[in-house]
Amino acid sequence: MHIKIHEAKILQFYTEQAAEHPSQKLTLRVNHIKDVVRHGETIANNIGLDTYGKDIMKITTYLHDYYQVLQIAGGAPDPHLHHSAPEALERVLFGNNQIDEYADGLTTFDKNVIKTAIEQHAKIAVELPTDAGPLLVLFCNILRDADKSAIFELIKEPLYVLRNDWGFSDEQITNSISKDGGTTGVNPKVLEDFLKGQSVLNADIKTPADWAISMLGYLWNVQTEIALQSILESAKTFIDNLPFPAEVNNTVRGCYYHVLNNLIVLRK
């Protein structure tokens, strides 16, 4: 059966949540979801997905942060669950086939693909069994790439993000000082992990510069060329707008050039 996505109903849900619980955080999250849908469509078109693939990708991108919207709005069944945790998704989208409200014609297989892709999108690396089929792997990678592309669009002005999302003061930002004053510049653990090609854990981010390096880690493991080009364009602006002291800026910029050099080697 052909899949019919009730796009208007999905958008109505997000619009109603934003209207009933107005906050900048919720508005940004809803806009982010729309951006991920847009990037997902760009990737799908670029790699030549058929109609079925585009439908699966569209509903996956639309619902990937569904639980997080409920968390911000105060309507999540358990606000302490991670928004991509299997238990969270079971409770609001898949446990009683609630997802059928947003699309007709989804098979059990389709729902498993969508659920798995959403579960995997926020992890440091995709964690699938070795016998996972190519379709499952593909949609996991596309959602992760679309999500990264949208996130990088939002952080092109690092000063804004560090002030409003991370709560650093202007003095802490311009000097790259941790909130407790105990770390200045770059946490060595952050630099070590990044240079190994690993994603930086939030728990290791102490200073504003640590956050900047962690964002550059999004360049690792980008799977589609179109997403990589999008992220690289945003990364250029990001690097030009670094607000730290010259020495710290040079360290972050060095990480940027390091990942660029490795991307060139990997794609030869």
MIRO-496995 format. One line per field, with one value per atom (N, C-alpha, C): residue number from 1; atom name; y, x, z. Coordinates in steps of 0.05 Angstrom, whole numbers, plus 5000, padded with zeros to 4 digits. Layout:
! residues N
resi	[NUM, ...]
name	[CA, ...]
north	[Y, ...]
east	[X, ...]
up	[Z, ...]
//
This chain:
! residues 268
resi	[1, 1, 1, 2, 2, 2, 3, 3, 3, 4, 4, 4, 5, 5, 5, 6, 6, 6, 7, 7, 7, 8, 8, 8, 9, 9, 9, 10, 10, 10, 11, 11, 11, 12, 12, 12, 13, 13, 13, 14, 14, 14, 15, 15, 15, 16, 16, 16, 17, 17, 17, 18, 18, 18, 19, 19, 19, 20, 20, 20, 21, 21, 21, 22, 22, 22, 23, 23, 23, 24, 24, 24, 25, 25, 25, 26, 26, 26, 27, 27, 27, 28, 28, 28, 29, 29, 29, 30, 30, 30, 31, 31, 31, 32, 32, 32, 33, 33, 33, 34, 34, 34, 35, 35, 35, 36, 36, 36, 37, 37, 37, 38, 38, 38, 39, 39, 39, 40, 40, 40, 41, 41, 41, 42, 42, 42, 43, 43, 43, 44, 44, 44, 45, 45, 45, 46, 46, 46, 47, 47, 47, 48, 48, 48, 49, 49, 49, 50, 50, 50, 51, 51, 51, 52, 52, 52, 53, 53, 53, 54, 54, 54, 55, 55, 55, 56, 56, 56, 57, 57, 57, 58, 58, 58, 59, 59, 59, 60, 60, 60, 61, 61, 61, 62, 62, 62, 63, 63, 63, 64, 64, 64, 65, 65, 65, 66, 66, 66, 67, 67, 67, 68, 68, 68, 69, 69, 69, 70, 70, 70, 71, 71, 71, 72, 72, 72, 73, 73, 73, 74, 74, 74, 75, 75, 75, 76, 76, 76, 77, 77, 77, 78, 78, 78, 79, 79, 79, 80, 80, 80, 81, 81, 81, 82, 82, 82, 83, 83, 83, 84, 84, 84, 85, 85, 85, 86, 86, 86, 87, 87, 87, 88, 88, 88, 89, 89, 89, 90, 90, 90, 91, 91, 91, 92, 92, 92, 93, 93, 93, 94, 94, 94, 95, 95, 95, 96, 96, 96, 97, 97, 97, 98, 98, 98, 99, 99, 99, 100, 100, 100, 101, 101, 101, 102, 102, 102, 103, 103, 103, 104, 104, 104, 105, 105, 105, 106, 106, 106, 107, 107, 107, 108, 108, 108, 109, 109, 109, 110, 110, 110, 111, 111, 111, 112, 112, 112, 113, 113, 113, 114, 114, 114, 115, 115, 115, 116, 116, 116, 117, 117, 117, 118, 118, 118, 119, 119, 119, 120, 120, 120, 121, 121, 121, 122, 122, 122, 123, 123, 123, 124, 124, 124, 125, 125, 125, 126, 126, 126, 127, 127, 127, 128, 128, 128, 129, 129, 129, 130, 130, 130, 131, 131, 131, 132, 132, 132, 133, 133, 133, 134, 134, 134, 135, 135, 135, 136, 136, 136, 137, 137, 137, 138, 138, 138, 139, 139, 139, 140, 140, 140, 141, 141, 141, 142, 142, 142, 143, 143, 143, 144, 144, 144, 145, 145, 145, 146, 146, 146, 147, 147, 147, 148, 148, 148, 149, 149, 149, 150, 150, 150, 151, 151, 151, 152, 152, 152, 153, 153, 153, 154, 154, 154, 155, 155, 155, 156, 156, 156, 157, 157, 157, 158, 158, 158, 159, 159, 159, 160, 160, 160, 161, 161, 161, 162, 162, 162, 163, 163, 163, 164, 164, 164, 165, 165, 165, 166, 166, 166, 167, 167, 167, 168, 168, 168, 169, 169, 169, 170, 170, 170, 171, 171, 171, 172, 172, 172, 173, 173, 173, 174, 174, 174, 175, 175, 175, 176, 176, 176, 177, 177, 177, 178, 178, 178, 179, 179, 179, 180, 180, 180, 181, 181, 181, 182, 182, 182, 183, 183, 183, 184, 184, 184, 185, 185, 185, 186, 186, 186, 187, 187, 187, 188, 188, 188, 189, 189, 189, 190, 190, 190, 191, 191, 191, 192, 192, 192, 193, 193, 193, 194, 194, 194, 195, 195, 195, 196, 196, 196, 197, 197, 197, 198, 198, 198, 199, 199, 199, 200, 200, 200, 201, 201, 201, 202, 202, 202, 203, 203, 203, 204, 204, 204, 205, 205, 205, 206, 206, 206, 207, 207, 207, 208, 208, 208, 209, 209, 209, 210, 210, 210, 211, 211, 211, 212, 212, 212, 213, 213, 213, 214, 214, 214, 215, 215, 215, 216, 216, 216, 217, 217, 217, 218, 218, 218, 219, 219, 219, 220, 220, 220, 221, 221, 221, 222, 222, 222, 223, 223, 223, 224, 224, 224, 225, 225, 225, 226, 226, 226, 227, 227, 227, 228, 228, 228, 229, 229, 229, 230, 230, 230, 231, 231, 231, 232, 232, 232, 233, 233, 233, 234, 234, 234, 235, 235, 235, 236, 236, 236, 237, 237, 237, 238, 238, 238, 239, 239, 239, 240, 240, 240, 241, 241, 241, 242, 242, 242, 243, 243, 243, 244, 244, 244, 245, 245, 245, 246, 246, 246, 247, 247, 247, 248, 248, 248, 249, 249, 249, 250, 250, 250, 251, 251, 251, 252, 252, 252, 253, 253, 253, 254, 254, 254, 255, 255, 255, 256, 256, 256, 257, 257, 257, 258, 258, 258, 259, 259, 259, 260, 260, 260, 261, 261, 261, 262, 262, 262, 263, 263, 263, 264, 264, 264, 265, 265, 265, 266, 266, 266, 267, 267, 267, 268, 268, 268]
name	[N, CA, C, N, CA, C, N, CA, C, N, CA, C, N, CA, C, N, CA, C, N, CA, C, N, CA, C, N, CA, C, N, CA, C, N, CA, C, N, CA, C, N, CA, C, N, CA, C, N, CA, C, N, CA, C, N, CA, C, N, CA, C, N, CA, C, N, CA, C, N, CA, C, N, CA, C, N, CA, C, N, CA, C, N, CA, C, N, CA, C, N, CA, C, N, CA, C, N, CA, C, N, CA, C, N, CA, C, N, CA, C, N, CA, C, N, CA, C, N, CA, C, N, CA, C, N, CA, C, N, CA, C, N, CA, C, N, CA, C, N, CA, C, N, CA, C, N, CA, C, N, CA, C, N, CA, C, N, CA, C, N, CA, C, N, CA, C, N, CA, C, N, CA, C, N, CA, C, N, CA, C, N, CA, C, N, CA, C, N, CA, C, N, CA, C, N, CA, C, N, CA, C, N, CA, C, N, CA, C, N, CA, C, N, CA, C, N, CA, C, N, CA, C, N, CA, C, N, CA, C, N, CA, C, N, CA, C, N, CA, C, N, CA, C, N, CA, C, N, CA, C, N, CA, C, N, CA, C, N, CA, C, N, CA, C, N, CA, C, N, CA, C, N, CA, C, N, CA, C, N, CA, C, N, CA, C, N, CA, C, N, CA, C, N, CA, C, N, CA, C, N, CA, C, N, CA, C, N, CA, C, N, CA, C, N, CA, C, N, CA, C, N, CA, C, N, CA, C, N, CA, C, N, CA, C, N, CA, C, N, CA, C, N, CA, C, N, CA, C, N, CA, C, N, CA, C, N, CA, C, N, CA, C, N, CA, C, N, CA, C, N, CA, C, N, CA, C, N, CA, C, N, CA, C, N, CA, C, N, CA, C, N, CA, C, N, CA, C, N, CA, C, N, CA, C, N, CA, C, N, CA, C, N, CA, C, N, CA, C, N, CA, C, N, CA, C, N, CA, C, N, CA, C, N, CA, C, N, CA, C, N, CA, C, N, CA, C, N, CA, C, N, CA, C, N, CA, C, N, CA, C, N, CA, C, N, CA, C, N, CA, C, N, CA, C, N, CA, C, N, CA, C, N, CA, C, N, CA, C, N, CA, C, N, CA, C, N, CA, C, N, CA, C, N, CA, C, N, CA, C, N, CA, C, N, CA, C, N, CA, C, N, CA, C, N, CA, C, N, CA, C, N, CA, C, N, CA, C, N, CA, C, N, CA, C, N, CA, C, N, CA, C, N, CA, C, N, CA, C, N, CA, C, N, CA, C, N, CA, C, N, CA, C, N, CA, C, N, CA, C, N, CA, C, N, CA, C, N, CA, C, N, CA, C, N, CA, C, N, CA, C, N, CA, C, N, CA, C, N, CA, C, N, CA, C, N, CA, C, N, CA, C, N, CA, C, N, CA, C, N, CA, C, N, CA, C, N, CA, C, N, CA, C, N, CA, C, N, CA, C, N, CA, C, N, CA, C, N, CA, C, N, CA, C, N, CA, C, N, CA, C, N, CA, C, N, CA, C, N, CA, C, N, CA, C, N, CA, C, N, CA, C, N, CA, C, N, CA, C, N, CA, C, N, CA, C, N, CA, C, N, CA, C, N, CA, C, N, CA, C, N, CA, C, N, CA, C, N, CA, C, N, CA, C, N, CA, C, N, CA, C, N, CA, C, N, CA, C, N, CA, C, N, CA, C, N, CA, C, N, CA, C, N, CA, C, N, CA, C, N, CA, C, N, CA, C, N, CA, C, N, CA, C, N, CA, C, N, CA, C, N, CA, C, N, CA, C, N, CA, C, N, CA, C, N, CA, C, N, CA, C, N, CA, C, N, CA, C, N, CA, C, N, CA, C, N, CA, C, N, CA, C, N, CA, C, N, CA, C, N, CA, C, N, CA, C, N, CA, C, N, CA, C, N, CA, C, N, CA, C, N, CA, C, N, CA, C, N, CA, C, N, CA, C, N, CA, C, N, CA, C, N, CA, C, N, CA, C, N, CA, C, N, CA, C, N, CA, C, N, CA, C, N, CA, C, N, CA, C, N, CA, C, N, CA, C, N, CA, C, N, CA, C, N, CA, C, N, CA, C, N, CA, C, N, CA, C]
north	[4976, 5000, 5025, 5045, 5070, 5084, 5096, 5110, 5138, 5146, 5173, 5187, 5207, 5221, 5244, 5246, 5268, 5291, 5304, 5325, 5348, 5356, 5378, 5372, 5347, 5339, 5340, 5332, 5333, 5363, 5379, 5408, 5421, 5412, 5424, 5417, 5392, 5384, 5402, 5406, 5423, 5452, 5462, 5489, 5493, 5473, 5475, 5474, 5457, 5455, 5481, 5493, 5519, 5541, 5541, 5561, 5558, 5533, 5528, 5531, 5527, 5529, 5546, 5572, 5589, 5593, 5587, 5591, 5591, 5605, 5606, 5578, 5562, 5535, 5518, 5519, 5503, 5512, 5539, 5549, 5540, 5542, 5533, 5503, 5487, 5458, 5452, 5465, 5460, 5469, 5492, 5501, 5482, 5472, 5452, 5428, 5418, 5394, 5400, 5423, 5431, 5432, 5442, 5443, 5415, 5396, 5369, 5356, 5361, 5351, 5362, 5387, 5400, 5387, 5383, 5370, 5341, 5327, 5300, 5297, 5316, 5316, 5321, 5340, 5346, 5321, 5308, 5283, 5262, 5258, 5237, 5242, 5267, 5274, 5270, 5277, 5276, 5248, 5229, 5201, 5184, 5196, 5182, 5163, 5170, 5153, 5152, 5129, 5127, 5138, 5138, 5149, 5137, 5111, 5097, 5107, 5108, 5117, 5146, 5163, 5191, 5193, 5176, 5177, 5168, 5147, 5137, 5159, 5171, 5192, 5216, 5223, 5247, 5244, 5221, 5218, 5214, 5201, 5197, 5224, 5242, 5268, 5285, 5283, 5298, 5289, 5264, 5253, 5249, 5255, 5247, 5261, 5285, 5299, 5302, 5285, 5287, 5286, 5267, 5265, 5289, 5300, 5324, 5348, 5351, 5372, 5368, 5344, 5338, 5344, 5338, 5344, 5375, 5390, 5419, 5431, 5420, 5430, 5419, 5400, 5390, 5367, 5355, 5334, 5306, 5303, 5276, 5257, 5232, 5213, 5210, 5211, 5211, 5231, 5255, 5276, 5269, 5248, 5241, 5222, 5211, 5194, 5210, 5199, 5212, 5211, 5232, 5235, 5214, 5200, 5179, 5151, 5150, 5123, 5106, 5080, 5062, 5064, 5067, 5068, 5093, 5115, 5140, 5138, 5126, 5123, 5104, 5083, 5064, 5077, 5095, 5107, 5128, 5140, 5162, 5157, 5138, 5134, 5105, 5086, 5059, 5038, 5042, 5022, 5012, 5031, 5025, 5034, 5035, 5044, 5072, 5090, 5117, 5131, 5122, 5134, 5132, 5113, 5111, 5136, 5153, 5178, 5197, 5193, 5212, 5201, 5175, 5164, 5139, 5136, 5112, 5094, 5067, 5049, 5040, 5047, 5038, 5008, 4992, 4964, 4962, 4938, 4933, 4938, 4929, 4933, 4963, 4979, 5007, 5020, 5013, 5025, 5018, 4994, 4986, 5003, 5008, 5024, 5053, 5064, 5091, 5093, 5074, 5074, 5071, 5052, 5048, 5072, 5085, 5109, 5131, 5135, 5155, 5148, 5123, 5114, 5120, 5117, 5119, 5148, 5166, 5192, 5209, 5205, 5222, 5208, 5184, 5169, 5178, 5173, 5181, 5167, 5141, 5126, 5107, 5100, 5081, 5054, 5043, 5017, 4998, 4983, 4964, 4937, 4915, 4888, 4886, 4868, 4865, 4855, 4842, 4831, 4851, 4876, 4896, 4900, 4901, 4904, 4931, 4933, 4959, 4981, 4975, 4996, 5009, 4992, 5002, 5020, 5011, 5027, 5053, 5052, 5076, 5098, 5090, 5111, 5121, 5104, 5114, 5135, 5130, 5149, 5175, 5172, 5196, 5215, 5203, 5220, 5233, 5219, 5231, 5253, 5249, 5270, 5295, 5290, 5312, 5328, 5313, 5326, 5343, 5332, 5347, 5372, 5369, 5392, 5415, 5407, 5427, 5440, 5424, 5434, 5454, 5448, 5465, 5492, 5491, 5517, 5535, 5524, 5540, 5551, 5539, 5547, 5564, 5575, 5592, 5617, 5624, 5647, 5636, 5627, 5613, 5630, 5656, 5673, 5671, 5671, 5669, 5642, 5621, 5594, 5591, 5601, 5599, 5615, 5638, 5654, 5641, 5635, 5628, 5598, 5580, 5552, 5540, 5551, 5540, 5557, 5582, 5598, 5609, 5611, 5624, 5654, 5667, 5696, 5706, 5732, 5743, 5741, 5745, 5743, 5715, 5695, 5667, 5660, 5671, 5664, 5677, 5703, 5716, 5708, 5694, 5684, 5653, 5641, 5612, 5600, 5608, 5599, 5583, 5561, 5545, 5560, 5551, 5566, 5566, 5545, 5544, 5558, 5568, 5582, 5563, 5537, 5519, 5511, 5516, 5508, 5532, 5536, 5558, 5547, 5558, 5549, 5524, 5502, 5477, 5454, 5439, 5415, 5395, 5386, 5367, 5342, 5333, 5309, 5313, 5337, 5344, 5343, 5356, 5357, 5329, 5313, 5286, 5269, 5270, 5254, 5264, 5290, 5300, 5291, 5294, 5287, 5257, 5241, 5212, 5206, 5227, 5223, 5214, 5219, 5211, 5235, 5229, 5251, 5258, 5283, 5293, 5289, 5278, 5275, 5301, 5306, 5331, 5333, 5311, 5311, 5323, 5321, 5331, 5360, 5372, 5400, 5418, 5433, 5451, 5480, 5486, 5514, 5519, 5545, 5551, 5539, 5539, 5528, 5498, 5485, 5456, 5451, 5467, 5464, 5468, 5488, 5493, 5469, 5457, 5434, 5410, 5408, 5386, 5388, 5413, 5418, 5410, 5415, 5407, 5376, 5362, 5333, 5323, 5340, 5332, 5326, 5336, 5330, 5302, 5289, 5261, 5244, 5224, 5204, 5215, 5237, 5246, 5226, 5215, 5193, 5202, 5224, 5232, 5258, 5259, 5281, 5307, 5307, 5331, 5343, 5326, 5335, 5346, 5333, 5343, 5371, 5375, 5402, 5423, 5416, 5435, 5442, 5421, 5426, 5442, 5436, 5451, 5480, 5486, 5514, 5529, 5515, 5527, 5529, 5509, 5509, 5532, 5541, 5564, 5589, 5593, 5616, 5613, 5589, 5583, 5590, 5582, 5587, 5617, 5631, 5659, 5675, 5664, 5679, 5669, 5655, 5646, 5671, 5671, 5695, 5693, 5673, 5668, 5684, 5684, 5696, 5684, 5698, 5689, 5662, 5656, 5630, 5608, 5612, 5592, 5589, 5611, 5610, 5593, 5596, 5581, 5551, 5544, 5516, 5504, 5519, 5509, 5508, 5528, 5529, 5506, 5499, 5476, 5450, 5448, 5424, 5423, 5446, 5448, 5439, 5448, 5440, 5411, 5401, 5373, 5355, 5362, 5345, 5348, 5372, 5376, 5358, 5358, 5342, 5312, 5303, 5275, 5268, 5287, 5283, 5280, 5296, 5294, 5266, 5256, 5230, 5208, 5210, 5189, 5187, 5209, 5209, 5206, 5200, 5194, 5167]
east	[5017, 5000, 5018, 5009, 5024, 5021, 5043, 5042, 5031, 5012, 5001, 5007, 5025, 5033, 5013, 5003, 4985, 5002, 5015, 5034, 5021, 4997, 4983, 4977, 4971, 4964, 4989, 5012, 5037, 5044, 5042, 5048, 5029, 5003, 4983, 4991, 5000, 5008, 5030, 5051, 5073, 5065, 5048, 5038, 5022, 5005, 4989, 5007, 5027, 5045, 5059, 5068, 5083, 5065, 5039, 5020, 5011, 5008, 4998, 5021, 5045, 5068, 5090, 5084, 5103, 5129, 5150, 5177, 5197, 5218, 5238, 5249, 5253, 5264, 5246, 5220, 5201, 5199, 5199, 5198, 5223, 5246, 5271, 5270, 5258, 5257, 5239, 5216, 5197, 5210, 5223, 5236, 5259, 5273, 5294, 5282, 5260, 5247, 5241, 5230, 5224, 5250, 5272, 5297, 5308, 5304, 5313, 5297, 5271, 5255, 5265, 5272, 5282, 5308, 5326, 5352, 5348, 5330, 5324, 5314, 5297, 5287, 5310, 5327, 5350, 5368, 5374, 5390, 5376, 5350, 5335, 5335, 5331, 5331, 5359, 5379, 5407, 5416, 5408, 5417, 5398, 5376, 5358, 5338, 5329, 5309, 5283, 5270, 5244, 5222, 5197, 5175, 5172, 5174, 5172, 5194, 5218, 5240, 5236, 5227, 5222, 5200, 5180, 5158, 5168, 5184, 5195, 5213, 5229, 5247, 5232, 5211, 5196, 5183, 5170, 5157, 5177, 5200, 5221, 5232, 5238, 5248, 5228, 5203, 5182, 5178, 5183, 5177, 5202, 5226, 5250, 5253, 5243, 5244, 5216, 5198, 5170, 5169, 5184, 5183, 5196, 5216, 5229, 5210, 5193, 5173, 5154, 5146, 5129, 5143, 5169, 5184, 5185, 5191, 5193, 5165, 5144, 5117, 5105, 5119, 5109, 5090, 5087, 5068, 5080, 5106, 5118, 5110, 5104, 5096, 5118, 5143, 5165, 5186, 5187, 5205, 5235, 5241, 5269, 5280, 5264, 5274, 5287, 5308, 5320, 5300, 5299, 5278, 5279, 5302, 5304, 5305, 5301, 5301, 5278, 5283, 5262, 5236, 5240, 5216, 5200, 5214, 5200, 5184, 5196, 5182, 5159, 5163, 5141, 5116, 5121, 5099, 5083, 5095, 5080, 5076, 5091, 5088, 5083, 5095, 5095, 5082, 5079, 5068, 5040, 5023, 4996, 4991, 5013, 5012, 5001, 5008, 4999, 5008, 5030, 5041, 5021, 5002, 4982, 4965, 4965, 4950, 4963, 4988, 5003, 5010, 5003, 5008, 4992, 4981, 4967, 4985, 4982, 4996, 5023, 5030, 5056, 5054, 5073, 5074, 5090, 5089, 5105, 5135, 5143, 5171, 5178, 5160, 5164, 5167, 5150, 5150, 5176, 5186, 5211, 5234, 5234, 5255, 5254, 5230, 5227, 5235, 5226, 5233, 5263, 5275, 5304, 5320, 5312, 5327, 5325, 5301, 5298, 5315, 5314, 5330, 5360, 5370, 5398, 5408, 5389, 5398, 5415, 5411, 5425, 5449, 5455, 5477, 5504, 5525, 5552, 5558, 5550, 5554, 5530, 5523, 5502, 5509, 5490, 5494, 5473, 5480, 5462, 5476, 5460, 5472, 5485, 5505, 5520, 5502, 5480, 5462, 5439, 5441, 5421, 5420, 5396, 5393, 5402, 5408, 5418, 5397, 5371, 5351, 5351, 5354, 5355, 5379, 5402, 5427, 5424, 5413, 5411, 5394, 5371, 5354, 5365, 5380, 5394, 5414, 5429, 5450, 5438, 5416, 5404, 5393, 5379, 5368, 5390, 5412, 5434, 5447, 5450, 5461, 5443, 5417, 5398, 5398, 5399, 5399, 5424, 5447, 5472, 5472, 5462, 5461, 5444, 5421, 5403, 5415, 5428, 5441, 5462, 5479, 5501, 5491, 5467, 5456, 5450, 5442, 5434, 5458, 5481, 5504, 5524, 5516, 5535, 5542, 5526, 5531, 5537, 5561, 5567, 5562, 5566, 5561, 5533, 5514, 5485, 5479, 5490, 5484, 5496, 5521, 5534, 5520, 5509, 5495, 5468, 5452, 5424, 5419, 5435, 5430, 5448, 5472, 5490, 5493, 5483, 5483, 5509, 5529, 5554, 5551, 5566, 5566, 5585, 5582, 5599, 5629, 5635, 5663, 5673, 5656, 5664, 5669, 5652, 5654, 5680, 5683, 5706, 5733, 5733, 5758, 5759, 5737, 5734, 5740, 5724, 5727, 5703, 5707, 5685, 5668, 5644, 5626, 5636, 5651, 5662, 5689, 5699, 5725, 5749, 5744, 5766, 5781, 5769, 5782, 5782, 5804, 5807, 5817, 5807, 5816, 5801, 5816, 5805, 5811, 5791, 5795, 5811, 5835, 5852, 5837, 5818, 5803, 5786, 5775, 5759, 5777, 5800, 5819, 5829, 5835, 5844, 5824, 5799, 5778, 5773, 5772, 5767, 5789, 5814, 5836, 5836, 5824, 5821, 5798, 5783, 5760, 5736, 5735, 5713, 5695, 5669, 5651, 5657, 5654, 5659, 5634, 5638, 5615, 5608, 5582, 5573, 5585, 5589, 5600, 5628, 5642, 5670, 5672, 5649, 5650, 5649, 5671, 5673, 5672, 5685, 5688, 5674, 5669, 5658, 5673, 5700, 5716, 5712, 5708, 5702, 5677, 5657, 5632, 5637, 5653, 5659, 5673, 5692, 5706, 5686, 5669, 5649, 5631, 5625, 5608, 5623, 5648, 5664, 5665, 5660, 5659, 5636, 5616, 5594, 5604, 5628, 5639, 5649, 5655, 5662, 5638, 5642, 5621, 5596, 5599, 5578, 5579, 5556, 5555, 5548, 5534, 5525, 5540, 5548, 5564, 5549, 5523, 5507, 5505, 5503, 5502, 5530, 5551, 5578, 5582, 5574, 5578, 5562, 5537, 5521, 5534, 5543, 5556, 5582, 5597, 5622, 5617, 5596, 5589, 5583, 5567, 5560, 5585, 5603, 5627, 5645, 5646, 5663, 5654, 5628, 5618, 5622, 5618, 5623, 5651, 5671, 5699, 5705, 5693, 5698, 5687, 5667, 5654, 5662, 5684, 5693, 5699, 5688, 5691, 5712, 5730, 5749, 5775, 5793, 5819, 5834, 5853, 5866, 5878, 5891, 5905, 5884, 5862, 5841, 5827, 5822, 5811, 5829, 5855, 5873, 5872, 5868, 5865, 5840, 5818, 5793, 5796, 5808, 5812, 5830, 5849, 5866, 5851, 5831, 5813, 5798, 5789, 5774, 5791, 5816, 5834, 5841, 5843, 5849, 5828, 5803, 5781, 5779, 5784, 5783, 5805, 5828, 5850, 5843, 5830, 5823, 5800, 5782, 5760, 5771, 5791, 5804, 5816, 5830, 5843, 5822, 5801, 5781, 5766, 5764, 5748, 5765, 5791, 5807, 5801]
up	[5000, 5000, 5000, 4985, 4985, 5011, 5021, 5046, 5042, 5059, 5058, 5084, 5083, 5107, 5112, 5136, 5144, 5154, 5134, 5141, 5156, 5147, 5160, 5189, 5195, 5222, 5240, 5229, 5244, 5250, 5230, 5234, 5253, 5252, 5270, 5299, 5304, 5331, 5341, 5324, 5333, 5337, 5319, 5322, 5347, 5354, 5378, 5403, 5403, 5426, 5430, 5408, 5410, 5420, 5412, 5419, 5449, 5457, 5485, 5505, 5497, 5515, 5503, 5499, 5484, 5499, 5485, 5496, 5472, 5475, 5454, 5449, 5470, 5467, 5450, 5455, 5439, 5411, 5407, 5379, 5364, 5376, 5363, 5356, 5374, 5370, 5346, 5345, 5323, 5296, 5297, 5272, 5264, 5284, 5279, 5265, 5274, 5262, 5233, 5227, 5199, 5182, 5195, 5180, 5174, 5193, 5189, 5167, 5166, 5144, 5117, 5116, 5091, 5083, 5102, 5095, 5088, 5101, 5094, 5065, 5057, 5029, 5010, 5017, 4999, 4995, 5017, 5016, 5000, 5005, 4991, 4961, 4953, 4925, 4913, 4928, 4918, 4913, 4931, 4928, 4911, 4903, 4885, 4898, 4922, 4935, 4919, 4919, 4905, 4923, 4914, 4929, 4956, 4958, 4984, 5003, 4993, 5010, 5019, 5001, 5009, 5030, 5028, 5048, 5075, 5076, 5101, 5113, 5096, 5106, 5117, 5103, 5111, 5138, 5143, 5169, 5191, 5184, 5204, 5213, 5194, 5201, 5217, 5209, 5222, 5252, 5257, 5284, 5301, 5291, 5305, 5332, 5336, 5361, 5374, 5367, 5376, 5407, 5419, 5448, 5461, 5448, 5460, 5460, 5440, 5439, 5463, 5468, 5491, 5518, 5519, 5543, 5548, 5528, 5531, 5538, 5526, 5531, 5557, 5570, 5595, 5593, 5569, 5565, 5561, 5566, 5562, 5585, 5578, 5599, 5621, 5613, 5632, 5623, 5636, 5626, 5629, 5644, 5649, 5628, 5611, 5590, 5568, 5556, 5533, 5510, 5494, 5474, 5452, 5450, 5429, 5442, 5468, 5482, 5472, 5469, 5460, 5477, 5503, 5521, 5515, 5509, 5503, 5478, 5457, 5431, 5433, 5449, 5453, 5465, 5484, 5499, 5483, 5463, 5449, 5419, 5407, 5378, 5369, 5384, 5373, 5390, 5416, 5434, 5426, 5419, 5410, 5382, 5366, 5338, 5336, 5355, 5354, 5329, 5317, 5293, 5270, 5271, 5250, 5247, 5268, 5267, 5247, 5242, 5225, 5197, 5192, 5165, 5161, 5137, 5130, 5114, 5117, 5100, 5110, 5135, 5146, 5154, 5145, 5153, 5179, 5191, 5215, 5209, 5185, 5177, 5176, 5163, 5161, 5188, 5206, 5233, 5248, 5243, 5256, 5245, 5219, 5206, 5218, 5220, 5230, 5259, 5275, 5304, 5308, 5293, 5296, 5288, 5266, 5258, 5279, 5290, 5311, 5336, 5344, 5367, 5363, 5338, 5332, 5327, 5321, 5310, 5329, 5356, 5375, 5388, 5379, 5391, 5379, 5394, 5385, 5359, 5357, 5332, 5329, 5304, 5299, 5312, 5327, 5340, 5330, 5309, 5297, 5296, 5297, 5294, 5266, 5265, 5240, 5217, 5224, 5203, 5196, 5205, 5199, 5168, 5157, 5128, 5119, 5093, 5082, 5084, 5083, 5084, 5112, 5133, 5160, 5164, 5155, 5158, 5143, 5119, 5102, 5116, 5127, 5139, 5165, 5180, 5203, 5196, 5175, 5166, 5155, 5140, 5128, 5150, 5170, 5191, 5207, 5213, 5227, 5211, 5185, 5169, 5167, 5164, 5163, 5189, 5211, 5237, 5241, 5234, 5236, 5219, 5195, 5177, 5188, 5200, 5212, 5236, 5253, 5277, 5270, 5250, 5243, 5231, 5218, 5209, 5233, 5256, 5279, 5295, 5292, 5309, 5294, 5271, 5256, 5272, 5291, 5309, 5337, 5342, 5368, 5392, 5391, 5414, 5423, 5405, 5412, 5426, 5415, 5426, 5453, 5457, 5483, 5504, 5497, 5516, 5523, 5503, 5507, 5512, 5500, 5503, 5526, 5528, 5548, 5573, 5572, 5596, 5605, 5587, 5593, 5593, 5611, 5611, 5589, 5582, 5562, 5570, 5595, 5604, 5601, 5609, 5606, 5577, 5559, 5531, 5519, 5523, 5510, 5521, 5545, 5556, 5556, 5547, 5547, 5575, 5594, 5622, 5629, 5644, 5653, 5674, 5678, 5696, 5725, 5732, 5760, 5761, 5738, 5738, 5740, 5740, 5743, 5718, 5695, 5670, 5651, 5638, 5618, 5592, 5570, 5544, 5535, 5533, 5523, 5543, 5550, 5566, 5550, 5561, 5546, 5537, 5553, 5546, 5520, 5518, 5494, 5469, 5472, 5449, 5442, 5462, 5457, 5442, 5451, 5438, 5410, 5406, 5379, 5360, 5368, 5350, 5343, 5360, 5354, 5335, 5328, 5311, 5326, 5352, 5368, 5374, 5378, 5387, 5416, 5422, 5449, 5466, 5490, 5508, 5522, 5525, 5538, 5566, 5580, 5607, 5608, 5585, 5584, 5576, 5568, 5559, 5584, 5588, 5610, 5602, 5580, 5571, 5545, 5538, 5512, 5488, 5490, 5468, 5466, 5489, 5488, 5472, 5476, 5461, 5431, 5424, 5396, 5383, 5397, 5386, 5384, 5403, 5402, 5378, 5370, 5347, 5321, 5320, 5297, 5294, 5317, 5316, 5299, 5293, 5276, 5248, 5241, 5214, 5211, 5234, 5233, 5226, 5210, 5205, 5190, 5175, 5157, 5133, 5126, 5107, 5079, 5075, 5049, 5040, 5016, 5006, 5007, 5001, 5001, 5030, 5050, 5078, 5086, 5077, 5084, 5073, 5048, 5036, 5051, 5059, 5075, 5101, 5115, 5142, 5139, 5118, 5114, 5108, 5093, 5088, 5114, 5131, 5157, 5175, 5173, 5190, 5183, 5158, 5151, 5166, 5167, 5181, 5211, 5221, 5249, 5258, 5242, 5249, 5247, 5228, 5225, 5248, 5263, 5284, 5312, 5314, 5341, 5358, 5383, 5400, 5421, 5419, 5441, 5437, 5457, 5453, 5430, 5418, 5393, 5396, 5418, 5422, 5422, 5436, 5437, 5410, 5397, 5370, 5352, 5354, 5337, 5343, 5368, 5376, 5363, 5365, 5353, 5323, 5311, 5282, 5273, 5290, 5284, 5283, 5300, 5300, 5274, 5265, 5240, 5216, 5215, 5193, 5196, 5220, 5224, 5212, 5218, 5207, 5177, 5167, 5138, 5124, 5136, 5125, 5125, 5146, 5148, 5129, 5124, 5105, 5077, 5071, 5044, 5040, 5061, 5059, 5057, 5073, 5073, 5047, 5032, 5008, 4983, 4986, 4962, 4951]
//
